[in-house]
């Protein structure tokens, strides 16, 4: 199983300075110089730790001229924490099938697939609402082969069978942890790591 995302998440948190950076950023966006002053460390130390946090998708960076500002990636912090629990307990509700899914969620899933996919399986458009978007993405990735490594070209061609905007959908696969990318090679994450739509309100 592809555990890299969960492992990287916990590695990123396994340092007191990085935890303190996240606590400070919870109050709002800060640049590296301010973080260094507040923590009493050098700017180089901040650069080292923010690189680790960014690689684990826990923070975002924004450049304004020569200054880099950092902010929390709230969604990934929460979803990675949830993924760890789900991975350990192997919650059956996120395996993509009907087993364990209540009637309300089953009806929603069927409704979204009916409304956003044509009769010949083409995706009309990607939903704006996160819950519906995750249902559509889950439906798409469930057609990929588990354990197979895909080149970026192969993923693009797969997506184009359903929708022309392969770049956006490919990014969504990564953002919501349906797939893992390394050196331009893509592979399905285990379902336990997929972003869950059935827990969203």
C-alpha positions as CSV (number, residue, x, y, z in Angstrom):
1,X,0.0,0.0,0.0
2,X,1.1,3.6,-0.8
3,X,1.7,5.0,2.7
4,X,3.9,7.9,1.7
5,X,1.3,10.6,2.3
6,X,0.5,9.5,5.8
7,X,4.2,8.9,6.7
8,X,5.2,12.3,5.3
9,X,2.4,14.0,7.3
10,X,3.7,12.5,10.6
11,X,7.3,13.1,9.7
12,X,6.5,16.8,9.1
13,X,4.9,17.0,12.6
14,X,7.7,15.2,14.3
15,X,9.6,18.3,15.3
16,X,8.8,20.9,18.0
17,X,9.8,23.9,15.8
18,X,7.5,22.8,13.0
19,X,4.6,22.3,15.4
20,X,5.3,25.9,16.7
21,X,5.3,27.2,13.2
22,X,1.9,25.6,12.5
23,X,0.5,27.1,15.8
24,X,1.7,30.6,14.8
25,X,0.2,30.2,11.3
26,X,-3.1,29.2,12.8
27,X,-3.4,32.9,13.7
28,X,-2.9,34.0,10.1
29,X,-0.4,34.3,7.3
30,X,3.2,35.2,8.3
31,X,6.4,35.7,6.4
32,X,9.6,33.9,7.1
33,X,11.3,36.8,8.9
34,X,8.5,37.3,11.3
35,X,8.4,33.5,12.0
36,X,12.1,33.6,12.7
37,X,11.8,36.5,15.1
38,X,8.8,35.0,17.0
39,X,10.6,31.6,17.4
40,X,14.1,33.0,18.0
41,X,15.7,31.1,15.2
42,X,17.5,32.0,12.0
43,X,15.7,32.6,8.7
44,X,17.7,29.5,7.3
45,X,16.1,27.4,10.1
46,X,12.6,28.6,9.1
47,X,13.4,27.9,5.4
48,X,14.4,24.3,6.3
49,X,11.3,23.6,8.4
50,X,8.8,25.3,6.1
51,X,10.2,23.2,3.2
52,X,9.4,20.1,5.1
53,X,5.9,21.4,5.9
54,X,5.2,22.4,2.3
55,X,6.4,19.0,1.0
56,X,3.8,17.4,3.3
57,X,1.1,19.8,2.0
58,X,0.6,21.3,5.4
59,X,1.3,24.9,4.5
60,X,0.9,27.1,1.4
61,X,3.4,29.6,0.1
62,X,2.7,33.0,-1.5
63,X,5.5,35.2,-2.9
64,X,5.1,39.0,-2.8
65,X,8.2,40.4,-4.6
66,X,11.1,39.2,-2.5
67,X,9.1,38.1,0.5
68,X,7.5,34.6,1.0
69,X,4.4,34.4,3.1
70,X,3.2,31.1,4.7
71,X,-0.3,30.0,5.6
72,X,-1.9,26.8,6.8
73,X,-3.4,24.4,4.4
74,X,-6.4,23.7,6.6
75,X,-8.0,21.1,4.4
76,X,-4.8,18.9,4.1
77,X,-4.0,19.1,7.8
78,X,-7.5,17.8,8.7
79,X,-7.7,15.3,5.9
80,X,-4.3,13.8,6.6
81,X,-5.2,13.4,10.2
82,X,-8.4,11.6,9.2
83,X,-6.5,9.5,6.7
84,X,-4.2,8.2,9.5
85,X,-7.1,7.0,11.6
86,X,-8.9,5.5,8.6
87,X,-5.8,3.7,7.5
88,X,-5.3,2.1,10.9
89,X,-8.9,1.1,11.4
90,X,-9.7,0.4,7.7
91,X,-13.1,2.0,7.9
92,X,-15.2,0.0,5.4
93,X,-17.4,3.0,4.6
94,X,-14.8,4.6,2.3
95,X,-14.2,1.6,0.1
96,X,-16.4,3.0,-2.6
97,X,-19.0,0.4,-2.6
98,X,-22.5,0.1,-1.2
99,X,-21.5,-1.9,1.9
100,X,-21.8,0.2,5.0
101,X,-23.2,3.2,3.2
102,X,-26.5,4.5,4.5
103,X,-29.5,5.0,2.2
104,X,-29.2,8.8,2.2
105,X,-25.6,8.7,1.0
106,X,-26.4,6.0,-1.5
107,X,-29.2,8.1,-3.0
108,X,-26.9,11.2,-3.1
109,X,-24.1,9.2,-4.8
110,X,-26.5,7.8,-7.4
111,X,-28.0,11.3,-8.0
112,X,-24.6,13.0,-8.5
113,X,-23.5,10.3,-10.9
114,X,-26.7,10.6,-12.9
115,X,-26.6,14.4,-13.0
116,X,-22.9,14.9,-13.8
117,X,-22.3,12.0,-16.2
118,X,-24.0,11.5,-19.5
119,X,-25.6,8.2,-20.6
120,X,-22.4,7.3,-22.4
121,X,-20.2,8.0,-19.4
122,X,-18.9,11.4,-20.2
123,X,-18.4,13.9,-17.4
124,X,-20.6,17.0,-18.1
125,X,-18.6,19.2,-15.7
126,X,-16.8,19.0,-12.4
127,X,-19.1,19.9,-9.5
128,X,-18.2,23.1,-7.5
129,X,-19.5,21.7,-4.2
130,X,-16.8,19.7,-2.5
131,X,-19.0,16.8,-1.5
132,X,-20.3,16.2,-5.0
133,X,-16.9,16.8,-6.5
134,X,-15.4,14.0,-4.4
135,X,-18.2,11.6,-5.5
136,X,-17.3,12.4,-9.1
137,X,-13.6,12.0,-8.6
138,X,-14.1,8.7,-6.6
139,X,-16.3,7.4,-9.5
140,X,-13.5,8.2,-12.0
141,X,-10.5,6.7,-10.0
142,X,-12.4,3.6,-9.2
143,X,-11.9,2.7,-12.9
144,X,-8.2,2.7,-12.6
145,X,-6.1,-0.4,-11.8
146,X,-5.0,-0.8,-8.3
147,X,-1.2,-1.2,-8.0
148,X,-0.5,-0.1,-11.5
149,X,1.9,2.8,-12.1
150,X,0.7,5.3,-14.7
151,X,2.7,7.9,-16.6
152,X,1.3,11.4,-16.8
153,X,0.4,10.9,-20.4
154,X,-1.5,7.7,-19.5
155,X,-3.4,9.6,-16.8
156,X,-4.2,12.4,-19.2
157,X,-5.5,10.0,-21.8
158,X,-7.6,8.2,-19.2
159,X,-9.2,11.4,-18.0
160,X,-9.8,12.6,-21.6
161,X,-12.1,9.6,-22.0
162,X,-14.4,11.4,-19.7
163,X,-13.6,15.1,-19.9
164,X,-11.3,17.4,-21.9
165,X,-9.9,19.3,-18.9
166,X,-7.4,16.6,-17.9
167,X,-5.0,19.0,-16.1
168,X,-7.6,20.2,-13.6
169,X,-8.9,16.7,-12.9
170,X,-5.4,15.3,-12.6
171,X,-4.6,17.9,-10.0
172,X,-7.8,17.2,-8.1
173,X,-6.8,13.5,-7.9
174,X,-3.6,14.5,-6.1
175,X,-5.1,17.2,-4.0
176,X,-7.8,14.9,-2.5
177,X,-5.3,12.0,-2.1
178,X,-7.0,9.7,-4.6
179,X,-3.6,9.3,-6.3
180,X,0.1,9.7,-5.4
181,X,2.6,11.3,-7.7
182,X,6.4,10.8,-7.7
183,X,8.7,11.7,-10.6
184,X,5.8,12.1,-12.9
185,X,4.5,8.6,-12.1
186,X,1.0,8.3,-10.8
187,X,-0.4,5.5,-8.6
188,X,-3.7,5.0,-6.8
189,X,-3.5,5.5,-3.0
190,X,-5.4,2.9,-1.0
191,X,-9.0,3.8,-0.5
192,X,-8.4,4.4,3.2
193,X,-6.5,7.6,2.2
194,X,-9.0,9.0,-0.2
195,X,-10.8,12.2,0.9
196,X,-14.2,11.2,2.3
197,X,-17.3,12.8,0.9
198,X,-19.7,10.8,3.2
199,X,-18.5,12.7,6.3
200,X,-19.1,16.1,4.9
201,X,-22.2,18.0,5.8
